[in-house]
Amino acid sequence: MITAAQLRAARALAGMDQKTLAEKAGVSLPTIQRMEASTGNVRGVVDTLTKIITALDAAGIELIGENAPSQGTGRGVRLKSPASP
């Protein structure tokens, strides 16, 4: 799963605004806004999440799951542990 914070960070790292990500993913702007405004894991239709992840991947962004190794060799940013509320 991808978290809202991870989605916002990935988009920022790619240098995209919400509208651009929506266009590249083929989803609506309100969908991106809703996902980024949520707390915890992003919820949505699997097809929509797949489109967003594919668009970020095409922009050179690797999304790394919790306790998962990175598959890439480029630079990146990762949280050491989940932030406390």
PDB file of N, CA, C and O in Angstrom:
ATOM      1  N   MET A   1       0.835  -1.189   0.000  1.00  0.00           N
ATOM      2  CA  MET A   1       0.000   0.000   0.000  1.00  0.00           C
ATOM      3  C   MET A   1       0.876   1.247   0.000  1.00  0.00           C
ATOM      4  O   MET A   1       2.023   1.221   0.446  1.00  0.00           O
ATOM      5  N   ILE A   2       0.330   2.301  -0.492  1.00  0.00           N
ATOM      6  CA  ILE A   2       1.002   3.592  -0.523  1.00  0.00           C
ATOM      7  C   ILE A   2       0.272   4.528   0.447  1.00  0.00           C
ATOM      8  O   ILE A   2      -0.958   4.539   0.503  1.00  0.00           O
ATOM      9  N   THR A   3       1.028   5.296   1.195  1.00  0.00           N
ATOM     10  CA  THR A   3       0.411   6.237   2.120  1.00  0.00           C
ATOM     11  C   THR A   3       0.224   7.590   1.432  1.00  0.00           C
ATOM     12  O   THR A   3       0.844   7.876   0.408  1.00  0.00           O
ATOM     13  N   ALA A   4      -0.640   8.407   2.019  1.00  0.00           N
ATOM     14  CA  ALA A   4      -0.881   9.751   1.481  1.00  0.00           C
ATOM     15  C   ALA A   4       0.403  10.573   1.509  1.00  0.00           C
ATOM     16  O   ALA A   4       0.703  11.296   0.559  1.00  0.00           O
ATOM     17  N   ALA A   5       1.154  10.462   2.595  1.00  0.00           N
ATOM     18  CA  ALA A   5       2.418  11.199   2.700  1.00  0.00           C
ATOM     19  C   ALA A   5       3.411  10.731   1.645  1.00  0.00           C
ATOM     20  O   ALA A   5       4.137  11.540   1.067  1.00  0.00           O
ATOM     21  N   GLN A   6       3.444   9.431   1.397  1.00  0.00           N
ATOM     22  CA  GLN A   6       4.338   8.870   0.383  1.00  0.00           C
ATOM     23  C   GLN A   6       3.939   9.372  -1.003  1.00  0.00           C
ATOM     24  O   GLN A   6       4.803   9.688  -1.820  1.00  0.00           O
ATOM     25  N   LEU A   7       2.650   9.444  -1.268  1.00  0.00           N
ATOM     26  CA  LEU A   7       2.163   9.941  -2.549  1.00  0.00           C
ATOM     27  C   LEU A   7       2.540  11.402  -2.739  1.00  0.00           C
ATOM     28  O   LEU A   7       3.003  11.788  -3.813  1.00  0.00           O
ATOM     29  N   ARG A   8       2.345  12.219  -1.708  1.00  0.00           N
ATOM     30  CA  ARG A   8       2.714  13.644  -1.808  1.00  0.00           C
ATOM     31  C   ARG A   8       4.221  13.798  -2.038  1.00  0.00           C
ATOM     32  O   ARG A   8       4.650  14.599  -2.868  1.00  0.00           O
ATOM     33  N   ALA A   9       5.014  13.027  -1.298  1.00  0.00           N
ATOM     34  CA  ALA A   9       6.466  13.117  -1.430  1.00  0.00           C
ATOM     35  C   ALA A   9       6.929  12.647  -2.808  1.00  0.00           C
ATOM     36  O   ALA A   9       7.815  13.254  -3.411  1.00  0.00           O
ATOM     37  N   ALA A  10       6.336  11.582  -3.296  1.00  0.00           N
ATOM     38  CA  ALA A  10       6.704  11.059  -4.610  1.00  0.00           C
ATOM     39  C   ALA A  10       6.395  12.071  -5.702  1.00  0.00           C
ATOM     40  O   ALA A  10       7.195  12.284  -6.613  1.00  0.00           O
ATOM     41  N   ARG A  11       5.239  12.683  -5.600  1.00  0.00           N
ATOM     42  CA  ARG A  11       4.849  13.696  -6.593  1.00  0.00           C
ATOM     43  C   ARG A  11       5.787  14.889  -6.550  1.00  0.00           C
ATOM     44  O   ARG A  11       6.195  15.404  -7.591  1.00  0.00           O
ATOM     45  N   ALA A  12       6.130  15.328  -5.342  1.00  0.00           N
ATOM     46  CA  ALA A  12       7.038  16.463  -5.195  1.00  0.00           C
ATOM     47  C   ALA A  12       8.425  16.119  -5.730  1.00  0.00           C
ATOM     48  O   ALA A  12       9.059  16.937  -6.396  1.00  0.00           O
ATOM     49  N   LEU A  13       8.890  14.916  -5.440  1.00  0.00           N
ATOM     50  CA  LEU A  13      10.204  14.487  -5.924  1.00  0.00           C
ATOM     51  C   LEU A  13      10.244  14.455  -7.452  1.00  0.00           C
ATOM     52  O   LEU A  13      11.276  14.735  -8.061  1.00  0.00           O
ATOM     53  N   ALA A  14       9.113  14.111  -8.059  1.00  0.00           N
ATOM     54  CA  ALA A  14       9.017  14.090  -9.524  1.00  0.00           C
ATOM     55  C   ALA A  14       8.846  15.485 -10.106  1.00  0.00           C
ATOM     56  O   ALA A  14       8.914  15.664 -11.322  1.00  0.00           O
ATOM     57  N   GLY A  15       8.621  16.482  -9.238  1.00  0.00           N
ATOM     58  CA  GLY A  15       8.443  17.855  -9.709  1.00  0.00           C
ATOM     59  C   GLY A  15       7.108  18.084 -10.390  1.00  0.00           C
ATOM     60  O   GLY A  15       6.995  18.917 -11.289  1.00  0.00           O
ATOM     61  N   MET A  16       6.096  17.340  -9.959  1.00  0.00           N
ATOM     62  CA  MET A  16       4.764  17.462 -10.559  1.00  0.00           C
ATOM     63  C   MET A  16       3.794  18.114  -9.578  1.00  0.00           C
ATOM     64  O   MET A  16       3.880  17.908  -8.367  1.00  0.00           O
ATOM     65  N   ASP A  17       2.883  18.893 -10.116  1.00  0.00           N
ATOM     66  CA  ASP A  17       1.782  19.352  -9.280  1.00  0.00           C
ATOM     67  C   ASP A  17       0.663  18.310  -9.386  1.00  0.00           C
ATOM     68  O   ASP A  17       0.757  17.370 -10.176  1.00  0.00           O
ATOM     69  N   GLN A  18      -0.375  18.479  -8.602  1.00  0.00           N
ATOM     70  CA  GLN A  18      -1.453  17.493  -8.588  1.00  0.00           C
ATOM     71  C   GLN A  18      -2.123  17.355  -9.954  1.00  0.00           C
ATOM     72  O   GLN A  18      -2.463  16.249 -10.375  1.00  0.00           O
ATOM     73  N   LYS A  19      -2.310  18.469 -10.636  1.00  0.00           N
ATOM     74  CA  LYS A  19      -2.965  18.445 -11.946  1.00  0.00           C
ATOM     75  C   LYS A  19      -2.150  17.641 -12.950  1.00  0.00           C
ATOM     76  O   LYS A  19      -2.709  16.856 -13.716  1.00  0.00           O
ATOM     77  N   THR A  20      -0.838  17.829 -12.953  1.00  0.00           N
ATOM     78  CA  THR A  20       0.024  17.106 -13.883  1.00  0.00           C
ATOM     79  C   THR A  20      -0.007  15.612 -13.608  1.00  0.00           C
ATOM     80  O   THR A  20      -0.096  14.810 -14.538  1.00  0.00           O
ATOM     81  N   LEU A  21       0.065  15.228 -12.330  1.00  0.00           N
ATOM     82  CA  LEU A  21      -0.001  13.810 -11.998  1.00  0.00           C
ATOM     83  C   LEU A  21      -1.336  13.220 -12.438  1.00  0.00           C
ATOM     84  O   LEU A  21      -1.376  12.116 -12.980  1.00  0.00           O
ATOM     85  N   ALA A  22      -2.418  13.939 -12.212  1.00  0.00           N
ATOM     86  CA  ALA A  22      -3.737  13.462 -12.625  1.00  0.00           C
ATOM     87  C   ALA A  22      -3.777  13.235 -14.136  1.00  0.00           C
ATOM     88  O   ALA A  22      -4.294  12.219 -14.600  1.00  0.00           O
ATOM     89  N   GLU A  23      -3.233  14.181 -14.900  1.00  0.00           N
ATOM     90  CA  GLU A  23      -3.221  14.055 -16.361  1.00  0.00           C
ATOM     91  C   GLU A  23      -2.377  12.871 -16.805  1.00  0.00           C
ATOM     92  O   GLU A  23      -2.797  12.091 -17.660  1.00  0.00           O
ATOM     93  N   LYS A  24      -1.185  12.733 -16.227  1.00  0.00           N
ATOM     94  CA  LYS A  24      -0.288  11.644 -16.618  1.00  0.00           C
ATOM     95  C   LYS A  24      -0.841  10.278 -16.228  1.00  0.00           C
ATOM     96  O   LYS A  24      -0.579   9.285 -16.906  1.00  0.00           O
ATOM     97  N   ALA A  25      -1.601  10.227 -15.142  1.00  0.00           N
ATOM     98  CA  ALA A  25      -2.171   8.963 -14.686  1.00  0.00           C
ATOM     99  C   ALA A  25      -3.525   8.668 -15.334  1.00  0.00           C
ATOM    100  O   ALA A  25      -4.013   7.539 -15.278  1.00  0.00           O
ATOM    101  N   GLY A  26      -4.122   9.678 -15.942  1.00  0.00           N
ATOM    102  CA  GLY A  26      -5.437   9.492 -16.545  1.00  0.00           C
ATOM    103  C   GLY A  26      -6.546   9.378 -15.516  1.00  0.00           C
ATOM    104  O   GLY A  26      -7.512   8.638 -15.703  1.00  0.00           O
ATOM    105  N   VAL A  27      -6.396  10.121 -14.421  1.00  0.00           N
ATOM    106  CA  VAL A  27      -7.432  10.153 -13.380  1.00  0.00           C
ATOM    107  C   VAL A  27      -7.824  11.614 -13.149  1.00  0.00           C
ATOM    108  O   VAL A  27      -7.179  12.523 -13.671  1.00  0.00           O
ATOM    109  N   SER A  28      -8.865  11.832 -12.380  1.00  0.00           N
ATOM    110  CA  SER A  28      -9.317  13.203 -12.154  1.00  0.00           C
ATOM    111  C   SER A  28      -8.471  13.899 -11.082  1.00  0.00           C
ATOM    112  O   SER A  28      -7.894  13.251 -10.208  1.00  0.00           O
ATOM    113  N   LEU A  29      -8.412  15.214 -11.169  1.00  0.00           N
ATOM    114  CA  LEU A  29      -7.719  16.016 -10.171  1.00  0.00           C
ATOM    115  C   LEU A  29      -8.316  15.806  -8.775  1.00  0.00           C
ATOM    116  O   LEU A  29      -7.560  15.653  -7.816  1.00  0.00           O
ATOM    117  N   PRO A  30      -9.659  15.793  -8.628  1.00  0.00           N
ATOM    118  CA  PRO A  30     -10.213  15.540  -7.297  1.00  0.00           C
ATOM    119  C   PRO A  30      -9.796  14.186  -6.709  1.00  0.00           C
ATOM    120  O   PRO A  30      -9.711  14.043  -5.490  1.00  0.00           O
ATOM    121  N   THR A  31      -9.539  13.207  -7.555  1.00  0.00           N
ATOM    122  CA  THR A  31      -9.079  11.902  -7.059  1.00  0.00           C
ATOM    123  C   THR A  31      -7.714  12.044  -6.403  1.00  0.00           C
ATOM    124  O   THR A  31      -7.492  11.529  -5.307  1.00  0.00           O
ATOM    125  N   ILE A  32      -6.796  12.743  -7.071  1.00  0.00           N
ATOM    126  CA  ILE A  32      -5.460  12.962  -6.502  1.00  0.00           C
ATOM    127  C   ILE A  32      -5.579  13.764  -5.211  1.00  0.00           C
ATOM    128  O   ILE A  32      -4.947  13.431  -4.209  1.00  0.00           O
ATOM    129  N   GLN A  33      -6.381  14.811  -5.234  1.00  0.00           N
ATOM    130  CA  GLN A  33      -6.558  15.653  -4.050  1.00  0.00           C
ATOM    131  C   GLN A  33      -7.106  14.851  -2.876  1.00  0.00           C
ATOM    132  O   GLN A  33      -6.635  15.003  -1.749  1.00  0.00           O
ATOM    133  N   ARG A  34      -8.093  14.003  -3.129  1.00  0.00           N
ATOM    134  CA  ARG A  34      -8.689  13.185  -2.076  1.00  0.00           C
ATOM    135  C   ARG A  34      -7.671  12.203  -1.514  1.00  0.00           C
ATOM    136  O   ARG A  34      -7.572  12.030  -0.299  1.00  0.00           O
ATOM    137  N   MET A  35      -6.923  11.567  -2.391  1.00  0.00           N
ATOM    138  CA  MET A  35      -5.925  10.594  -1.938  1.00  0.00           C
ATOM    139  C   MET A  35      -4.840  11.254  -1.096  1.00  0.00           C
ATOM    140  O   MET A  35      -4.435  10.711  -0.068  1.00  0.00           O
ATOM    141  N   GLU A  36      -4.374  12.411  -1.521  1.00  0.00           N
ATOM    142  CA  GLU A  36      -3.315  13.098  -0.788  1.00  0.00           C
ATOM    143  C   GLU A  36      -3.808  13.696   0.525  1.00  0.00           C
ATOM    144  O   GLU A  36      -3.011  13.917   1.437  1.00  0.00           O
ATOM    145  N   ALA A  37      -5.084  13.957   0.634  1.00  0.00           N
ATOM    146  CA  ALA A  37      -5.638  14.541   1.858  1.00  0.00           C
ATOM    147  C   ALA A  37      -5.989  13.485   2.900  1.00  0.00           C
ATOM    148  O   ALA A  37      -6.281  13.819   4.049  1.00  0.00           O
ATOM    149  N   SER A  38      -5.962  12.228   2.510  1.00  0.00           N
ATOM    150  CA  SER A  38      -6.330  11.167   3.440  1.00  0.00           C
ATOM    151  C   SER A  38      -5.222  10.961   4.474  1.00  0.00           C
ATOM    152  O   SER A  38      -4.118  11.490   4.342  1.00  0.00           O
ATOM    153  N   THR A  39      -5.546  10.186   5.496  1.00  0.00           N
ATOM    154  CA  THR A  39      -4.544   9.844   6.502  1.00  0.00           C
ATOM    155  C   THR A  39      -4.228   8.361   6.375  1.00  0.00           C
ATOM    156  O   THR A  39      -5.100   7.555   6.051  1.00  0.00           O
ATOM    157  N   GLY A  40      -3.005   8.018   6.627  1.00  0.00           N
ATOM    158  CA  GLY A  40      -2.604   6.612   6.530  1.00  0.00           C
ATOM    159  C   GLY A  40      -2.548   6.145   5.086  1.00  0.00           C
ATOM    160  O   GLY A  40      -2.206   6.910   4.184  1.00  0.00           O
ATOM    161  N   ASN A  41      -2.889   4.875   4.879  1.00  0.00           N
ATOM    162  CA  ASN A  41      -2.842   4.303   3.537  1.00  0.00           C
ATOM    163  C   ASN A  41      -3.905   4.917   2.645  1.00  0.00           C
ATOM    164  O   ASN A  41      -5.030   5.165   3.078  1.00  0.00           O
ATOM    165  N   VAL A  42      -3.537   5.159   1.402  1.00  0.00           N
ATOM    166  CA  VAL A  42      -4.461   5.704   0.415  1.00  0.00           C
ATOM    167  C   VAL A  42      -5.461   4.609   0.059  1.00  0.00           C
ATOM    168  O   VAL A  42      -5.092   3.457  -0.167  1.00  0.00           O
ATOM    169  N   ARG A  43      -6.720   4.989   0.013  1.00  0.00           N
ATOM    170  CA  ARG A  43      -7.758   4.051  -0.386  1.00  0.00           C
ATOM    171  C   ARG A  43      -8.302   4.470  -1.735  1.00  0.00           C
ATOM    172  O   ARG A  43      -8.412   5.658  -2.039  1.00  0.00           O
ATOM    173  N   GLY A  44      -8.631   3.495  -2.522  1.00  0.00           N
ATOM    174  CA  GLY A  44      -9.193   3.790  -3.826  1.00  0.00           C
ATOM    175  C   GLY A  44      -9.318   2.528  -4.640  1.00  0.00           C
ATOM    176  O   GLY A  44      -8.961   1.442  -4.184  1.00  0.00           O
ATOM    177  N   VAL A  45      -9.821   2.672  -5.833  1.00  0.00           N
ATOM    178  CA  VAL A  45      -9.964   1.563  -6.754  1.00  0.00           C
ATOM    179  C   VAL A  45      -8.569   1.108  -7.169  1.00  0.00           C
ATOM    180  O   VAL A  45      -7.709   1.936  -7.467  1.00  0.00           O
ATOM    181  N   VAL A  46      -8.343  -0.187  -7.188  1.00  0.00           N
ATOM    182  CA  VAL A  46      -7.026  -0.738  -7.511  1.00  0.00           C
ATOM    183  C   VAL A  46      -6.537  -0.223  -8.861  1.00  0.00           C
ATOM    184  O   VAL A  46      -5.360   0.105  -9.004  1.00  0.00           O
ATOM    185  N   ASP A  47      -7.418  -0.148  -9.848  1.00  0.00           N
ATOM    186  CA  ASP A  47      -7.036   0.335 -11.172  1.00  0.00           C
ATOM    187  C   ASP A  47      -6.529   1.776 -11.108  1.00  0.00           C
ATOM    188  O   ASP A  47      -5.570   2.127 -11.795  1.00  0.00           O
ATOM    189  N   THR A  48      -7.162   2.602 -10.294  1.00  0.00           N
ATOM    190  CA  THR A  48      -6.747   3.999 -10.143  1.00  0.00           C
ATOM    191  C   THR A  48      -5.377   4.080  -9.487  1.00  0.00           C
ATOM    192  O   THR A  48      -4.509   4.824  -9.941  1.00  0.00           O
ATOM    193  N   LEU A  49      -5.184   3.313  -8.417  1.00  0.00           N
ATOM    194  CA  LEU A  49      -3.879   3.302  -7.747  1.00  0.00           C
ATOM    195  C   LEU A  49      -2.785   2.821  -8.690  1.00  0.00           C
ATOM    196  O   LEU A  49      -1.678   3.359  -8.690  1.00  0.00           O
ATOM    197  N   THR A  50      -3.094   1.808  -9.493  1.00  0.00           N
ATOM    198  CA  THR A  50      -2.126   1.282 -10.457  1.00  0.00           C
ATOM    199  C   THR A  50      -1.745   2.346 -11.475  1.00  0.00           C
ATOM    200  O   THR A  50      -0.571   2.473 -11.823  1.00  0.00           O
ATOM    201  N   LYS A  51      -2.712   3.108 -11.954  1.00  0.00           N
ATOM    202  CA  LYS A  51      -2.444   4.181 -12.921  1.00  0.00           C
ATOM    203  C   LYS A  51      -1.515   5.236 -12.309  1.00  0.00           C
ATOM    204  O   LYS A  51      -0.595   5.715 -12.972  1.00  0.00           O
ATOM    205  N   ILE A  52      -1.756   5.590 -11.060  1.00  0.00           N
ATOM    206  CA  ILE A  52      -0.939   6.606 -10.392  1.00  0.00           C
ATOM    207  C   ILE A  52       0.480   6.093 -10.179  1.00  0.00           C
ATOM    208  O   ILE A  52       1.445   6.814 -10.434  1.00  0.00           O
ATOM    209  N   ILE A  53       0.610   4.874  -9.723  1.00  0.00           N
ATOM    210  CA  ILE A  53       1.937   4.288  -9.504  1.00  0.00           C
ATOM    211  C   ILE A  53       2.690   4.158 -10.823  1.00  0.00           C
ATOM    212  O   ILE A  53       3.897   4.393 -10.868  1.00  0.00           O
ATOM    213  N   THR A  54       1.997   3.787 -11.893  1.00  0.00           N
ATOM    214  CA  THR A  54       2.625   3.677 -13.214  1.00  0.00           C
ATOM    215  C   THR A  54       3.105   5.043 -13.694  1.00  0.00           C
ATOM    216  O   THR A  54       4.195   5.147 -14.257  1.00  0.00           O
ATOM    217  N   ALA A  55       2.314   6.087 -13.483  1.00  0.00           N
ATOM    218  CA  ALA A  55       2.719   7.436 -13.890  1.00  0.00           C
ATOM    219  C   ALA A  55       3.939   7.898 -13.106  1.00  0.00           C
ATOM    220  O   ALA A  55       4.846   8.508 -13.673  1.00  0.00           O
ATOM    221  N   LEU A  56       3.971   7.614 -11.804  1.00  0.00           N
ATOM    222  CA  LEU A  56       5.131   7.981 -10.992  1.00  0.00           C
ATOM    223  C   LEU A  56       6.362   7.172 -11.406  1.00  0.00           C
ATOM    224  O   LEU A  56       7.472   7.703 -11.443  1.00  0.00           O
ATOM    225  N   ASP A  57       6.167   5.901 -11.714  1.00  0.00           N
ATOM    226  CA  ASP A  57       7.270   5.057 -12.171  1.00  0.00           C
ATOM    227  C   ASP A  57       7.855   5.597 -13.478  1.00  0.00           C
ATOM    228  O   ASP A  57       9.073   5.634 -13.652  1.00  0.00           O
ATOM    229  N   ALA A  58       6.982   6.012 -14.384  1.00  0.00           N
ATOM    230  CA  ALA A  58       7.437   6.583 -15.661  1.00  0.00           C
ATOM    231  C   ALA A  58       8.222   7.871 -15.450  1.00  0.00           C
ATOM    232  O   ALA A  58       9.063   8.237 -16.270  1.00  0.00           O
ATOM    233  N   ALA A  59       7.938   8.561 -14.335  1.00  0.00           N
ATOM    234  CA  ALA A  59       8.652   9.798 -14.006  1.00  0.00           C
ATOM    235  C   ALA A  59       9.943   9.512 -13.244  1.00  0.00           C
ATOM    236  O   ALA A  59      10.655  10.436 -12.851  1.00  0.00           O
ATOM    237  N   GLY A  60      10.244   8.222 -13.035  1.00  0.00           N
ATOM    238  CA  GLY A  60      11.497   7.846 -12.375  1.00  0.00           C
ATOM    239  C   GLY A  60      11.392   7.691 -10.873  1.00  0.00           C
ATOM    240  O   GLY A  60      12.405   7.720 -10.174  1.00  0.00           O
ATOM    241  N   ILE A  61      10.184   7.527 -10.370  1.00  0.00           N
ATOM    242  CA  ILE A  61       9.974   7.407  -8.929  1.00  0.00           C
ATOM    243  C   ILE A  61       9.767   5.945  -8.555  1.00  0.00           C
ATOM    244  O   ILE A  61       8.919   5.265  -9.133  1.00  0.00           O
ATOM    245  N   GLU A  62      10.539   5.466  -7.593  1.00  0.00           N
ATOM    246  CA  GLU A  62      10.368   4.108  -7.060  1.00  0.00           C
ATOM    247  C   GLU A  62       9.671   4.220  -5.712  1.00  0.00           C
ATOM    248  O   GLU A  62      10.181   4.861  -4.793  1.00  0.00           O
ATOM    249  N   LEU A  63       8.521   3.604  -5.598  1.00  0.00           N
ATOM    250  CA  LEU A  63       7.797   3.581  -4.332  1.00  0.00           C
ATOM    251  C   LEU A  63       8.239   2.349  -3.555  1.00  0.00           C
ATOM    252  O   LEU A  63       8.188   1.231  -4.068  1.00  0.00           O
ATOM    253  N   ILE A  64       8.669   2.558  -2.328  1.00  0.00           N
ATOM    254  CA  ILE A  64       9.220   1.480  -1.513  1.00  0.00           C
ATOM    255  C   ILE A  64       8.259   1.193  -0.368  1.00  0.00           C
ATOM    256  O   ILE A  64       7.906   2.089   0.399  1.00  0.00           O
ATOM    257  N   GLY A  65       7.842  -0.053  -0.260  1.00  0.00           N
ATOM    258  CA  GLY A  65       6.947  -0.449   0.817  1.00  0.00           C
ATOM    259  C   GLY A  65       7.686  -0.551   2.139  1.00  0.00           C
ATOM    260  O   GLY A  65       8.915  -0.612   2.178  1.00  0.00           O
ATOM    261  N   GLU A  66       6.924  -0.568   3.215  1.00  0.00           N
ATOM    262  CA  GLU A  66       7.487  -0.693   4.558  1.00  0.00           C
ATOM    263  C   GLU A  66       8.308  -1.979   4.671  1.00  0.00           C
ATOM    264  O   GLU A  66       7.845  -3.052   4.282  1.00  0.00           O
ATOM    265  N   ASN A  67       9.502  -1.870   5.194  1.00  0.00           N
ATOM    266  CA  ASN A  67      10.423  -2.990   5.395  1.00  0.00           C
ATOM    267  C   ASN A  67      10.812  -3.704   4.110  1.00  0.00           C
ATOM    268  O   ASN A  67      11.249  -4.854   4.150  1.00  0.00           O
ATOM    269  N   ALA A  68      10.660  -3.035   2.969  1.00  0.00           N
ATOM    270  CA  ALA A  68      11.023  -3.617   1.679  1.00  0.00           C
ATOM    271  C   ALA A  68      12.312  -2.990   1.183  1.00  0.00           C
ATOM    272  O   ALA A  68      12.531  -1.792   1.365  1.00  0.00           O
ATOM    273  N   PRO A  69      13.171  -3.791   0.556  1.00  0.00           N
ATOM    274  CA  PRO A  69      14.402  -3.227   0.003  1.00  0.00           C
ATOM    275  C   PRO A  69      14.112  -2.428  -1.270  1.00  0.00           C
ATOM    276  O   PRO A  69      13.125  -2.680  -1.962  1.00  0.00           O
ATOM    277  N   SER A  70      14.964  -1.487  -1.562  1.00  0.00           N
ATOM    278  CA  SER A  70      14.854  -0.725  -2.790  1.00  0.00           C
ATOM    279  C   SER A  70      15.373  -1.567  -3.943  1.00  0.00           C
ATOM    280  O   SER A  70      16.385  -2.256  -3.812  1.00  0.00           O
ATOM    281  N   GLN A  71      14.683  -1.511  -5.065  1.00  0.00           N
ATOM    282  CA  GLN A  71      15.117  -2.246  -6.249  1.00  0.00           C
ATOM    283  C   GLN A  71      15.992  -1.381  -7.158  1.00  0.00           C
ATOM    284  O   GLN A  71      16.652  -1.891  -8.063  1.00  0.00           O
ATOM    285  N   GLY A  72      15.991  -0.082  -6.913  1.00  0.00           N
ATOM    286  CA  GLY A  72      16.721   0.846  -7.769  1.00  0.00           C
ATOM    287  C   GLY A  72      18.125   1.105  -7.273  1.00  0.00           C
ATOM    288  O   GLY A  72      18.537   0.620  -6.220  1.00  0.00           O
ATOM    289  N   THR A  73      18.848   1.881  -8.056  1.00  0.00           N
ATOM    290  CA  THR A  73      20.208   2.238  -7.689  1.00  0.00           C
ATOM    291  C   THR A  73      20.398   3.741  -7.595  1.00  0.00           C
ATOM    292  O   THR A  73      21.497   4.204  -7.293  1.00  0.00           O
ATOM    293  N   GLY A  74      19.349   4.509  -7.847  1.00  0.00           N
ATOM    294  CA  GLY A  74      19.460   5.959  -7.792  1.00  0.00           C
ATOM    295  C   GLY A  74      19.322   6.487  -6.383  1.00  0.00           C
ATOM    296  O   GLY A  74      19.169   5.728  -5.426  1.00  0.00           O
ATOM    297  N   ARG A  75      19.376   7.787  -6.273  1.00  0.00           N
ATOM    298  CA  ARG A  75      19.201   8.435  -4.974  1.00  0.00           C
ATOM    299  C   ARG A  75      17.751   8.417  -4.578  1.00  0.00           C
ATOM    300  O   ARG A  75      16.868   8.272  -5.424  1.00  0.00           O
ATOM    301  N   GLY A  76      17.499   8.563  -3.293  1.00  0.00           N
ATOM    302  CA  GLY A  76      16.123   8.569  -2.837  1.00  0.00           C
ATOM    303  C   GLY A  76      16.016   9.012  -1.397  1.00  0.00           C
ATOM    304  O   GLY A  76      17.009   9.342  -0.748  1.00  0.00           O
ATOM    305  N   VAL A  77      14.804   9.011  -0.920  1.00  0.00           N
ATOM    306  CA  VAL A  77      14.503   9.409   0.457  1.00  0.00           C
ATOM    307  C   VAL A  77      13.596   8.339   1.044  1.00  0.00           C
ATOM    308  O   VAL A  77      12.703   7.821   0.373  1.00  0.00           O
ATOM    309  N   ARG A  78      13.842   8.020   2.301  1.00  0.00           N
ATOM    310  CA  ARG A  78      13.024   7.011   2.955  1.00  0.00           C
ATOM    311  C   ARG A  78      12.882   7.366   4.432  1.00  0.00           C
ATOM    312  O   ARG A  78      13.845   7.800   5.064  1.00  0.00           O
ATOM    313  N   LEU A  79      11.691   7.183   4.979  1.00  0.00           N
ATOM    314  CA  LEU A  79      11.484   7.371   6.412  1.00  0.00           C
ATOM    315  C   LEU A  79      12.123   6.217   7.166  1.00  0.00           C
ATOM    316  O   LEU A  79      12.019   5.065   6.744  1.00  0.00           O
ATOM    317  N   LYS A  80      12.784   6.518   8.276  1.00  0.00           N
ATOM    318  CA  LYS A  80      13.360   5.448   9.098  1.00  0.00           C
ATOM    319  C   LYS A  80      12.284   4.637   9.783  1.00  0.00           C
ATOM    320  O   LYS A  80      12.368   3.411   9.845  1.00  0.00           O
ATOM    321  N   SER A  81      11.278   5.311  10.293  1.00  0.00           N
ATOM    322  CA  SER A  81      10.168   4.645  10.959  1.00  0.00           C
ATOM    323  C   SER A  81       8.952   5.537  10.816  1.00  0.00           C
ATOM    324  O   SER A  81       9.086   6.740  10.594  1.00  0.00           O
ATOM    325  N   PRO A  82       7.772   4.963  10.940  1.00  0.00           N
ATOM    326  CA  PRO A  82       6.569   5.796  10.827  1.00  0.00           C
ATOM    327  C   PRO A  82       6.567   6.892  11.892  1.00  0.00           C
ATOM    328  O   PRO A  82       6.967   6.677  13.036  1.00  0.00           O
ATOM    329  N   ALA A  83       6.109   8.059  11.485  1.00  0.00           N
ATOM    330  CA  ALA A  83       6.030   9.198  12.408  1.00  0.00           C
ATOM    331  C   ALA A  83       4.947   8.952  13.459  1.00  0.00           C
ATOM    332  O   ALA A  83       3.899   8.381  13.154  1.00  0.00           O
ATOM    333  N   SER A  84       5.196   9.372  14.661  1.00  0.00           N
ATOM    334  CA  SER A  84       4.206   9.252  15.734  1.00  0.00           C
ATOM    335  C   SER A  84       3.190  10.367  15.623  1.00  0.00           C
ATOM    336  O   SER A  84       3.546  11.497  15.290  1.00  0.00           O
ATOM    337  N   PRO A  85       1.916  10.067  15.899  1.00  0.00           N
ATOM    338  CA  PRO A  85       0.901  11.133  15.830  1.00  0.00           C
ATOM    339  C   PRO A  85       1.056  12.137  16.932  1.00  0.00           C
ATOM    340  O   PRO A  85       0.282  13.091  17.011  1.00  0.00           O
TER     341      PRO A  85
END
